């Protein structure tokens, strides 16, 4: 049985994947930031039961982590 919460998360994940397909002109760091924010938002929503604050907080933390990934690589 599919719950509304599961359906919501699936729709959000699909929308995220589709929106990232338009990122071909972005730098690697920008892509990492966007992916981190998306993953953080989904993770925050799941961990807090769909809370808006949890989703936004997860997106913010994920974006910062994604931005910093590979920062020292040359």
C-alpha positions as CSV (number, residue, x, y, z in Angstrom):
1,X,0.0,0.0,0.0
2,X,1.4,3.4,-1.0
3,X,0.9,6.1,1.5
4,X,0.5,9.8,0.6
5,X,3.9,10.5,2.3
6,X,5.6,7.9,0.1
7,X,3.8,9.3,-3.0
8,X,4.9,12.9,-2.1
9,X,8.5,11.8,-1.6
10,X,8.5,10.0,-4.9
11,X,7.1,13.0,-6.8
12,X,9.7,15.3,-5.1
13,X,12.5,13.0,-6.0
14,X,11.3,12.7,-9.6
15,X,11.0,16.5,-9.9
16,X,14.5,16.9,-8.5
17,X,16.0,14.5,-11.0
18,X,14.2,16.1,-13.9
19,X,15.3,19.6,-12.8
20,X,18.9,18.6,-12.5
21,X,18.9,17.4,-16.1
22,X,18.9,21.1,-17.1
23,X,22.2,21.8,-15.3
24,X,24.6,21.0,-18.1
25,X,26.1,24.5,-18.2
26,X,26.7,24.5,-14.4
27,X,30.2,24.1,-12.9
28,X,31.0,20.9,-11.0
29,X,30.8,22.9,-7.7
30,X,27.4,24.3,-8.6
31,X,26.1,20.8,-9.5
32,X,27.4,19.4,-6.2
33,X,25.6,22.3,-4.3
34,X,22.3,21.6,-6.1
35,X,22.5,17.8,-5.6
36,X,23.5,18.3,-1.9
37,X,20.5,20.6,-1.4
38,X,18.1,18.2,-3.1
39,X,19.4,15.2,-1.1
40,X,19.4,17.2,2.1
41,X,15.8,18.4,1.5
42,X,14.5,14.9,1.0
43,X,16.5,13.6,3.9
44,X,15.3,16.4,6.2
45,X,11.7,15.8,5.1
46,X,12.0,12.0,5.8
47,X,13.7,12.5,9.2
48,X,11.2,15.1,10.4
49,X,8.0,13.5,9.0
50,X,7.6,16.1,6.2
51,X,8.1,19.1,8.4
52,X,8.7,22.3,6.4
53,X,11.4,23.4,8.8
54,X,13.1,20.0,8.5
55,X,13.0,20.1,4.7
56,X,14.4,23.6,4.5
57,X,17.0,22.9,7.1
58,X,18.1,19.7,5.3
59,X,18.3,21.6,2.0
60,X,20.5,24.3,3.6
61,X,22.8,21.8,5.3
62,X,23.0,19.6,2.2
63,X,23.7,22.6,0.0
64,X,26.6,23.7,2.1
65,X,28.1,20.1,2.3
66,X,27.6,19.7,-1.5
67,X,29.4,23.0,-2.1
68,X,32.4,22.0,0.0
69,X,32.8,18.5,-1.5
70,X,36.0,18.3,-3.5
71,X,36.9,21.9,-2.7
72,X,40.6,21.2,-2.3
73,X,40.9,19.1,-5.5
74,X,43.0,20.5,-8.3
